[in-house]
Amino acid sequence: MSSKVQPLRIADAAKAIRHVFIRNLELLAHIGIHGHERGKPQPVRINVDLAVEDASVLEDRLDSVVDYEAITGKIRAIVASGHINLAETFAERIAETCFKDNRVKTARVRVEKLHALPGAESAGVEIERQRSG
């Protein structure tokens, strides 16, 4: 059974906002506070929605947009950096890395642990953060 995240309306022509997203990225992560979660990776599903400043001219070049492949690589690097106790911490780290690109205005991040609760497809957290200033 696959989780369906409801589509968000983030893109906004009047505000020059583009919606960049990553859907249902599944990775094995060392995450959790319980003894049975330590020392072995467990599957997590990650969804990211970004409100991004729209470029006035794209010129069909990757450096003129927020690169979802680069963001995915940064998420993989967070996972590779070691054990994370909380899904909330993982979501915050993902949002922080997204804001390293100044064009990102808001980030909504969902982290789901796929084997956290018997009988449940997933359990986790969703956060939304806005660039300060």
Phi, psi and omega in degrees: 000127184255136180288136177249112176277130180297136178296141179255148173263101181247319180301138184211107182297320182297329181259005182055050180244131176255147177258115175251132185217158172232127184248128168052047174287118180253127181225160170265125184229148171273100186214142174130156182257346184277151181306318181290348179267349182276141172084354176218140181286154175228154182288137174231153176241134184236135173233136181229132174233124182239135168266120190237139174302124181285135177282136180290326178227122181274323184056018177054040181238138182299325182288355178264005179226165171281122188271109181294333176292320177295320178296318177300319177299321179291324176296316177299323179293322176299315179299317183288343185285349176132183185297138175240130181289312191242143173300326178298318178296317179300313180299317179298318179296322177295314179301315179303317181292328177295323182286355174294339173267116185298345179282344180282122182262318175223152177226128172246124185233131176241128176240123179239129171271123190277344179236028185287322186231128176302132177085352179252141177298320181194166173214147182178213186213150171230132177236157171228129180232149180240142177300132178277148177089000000 
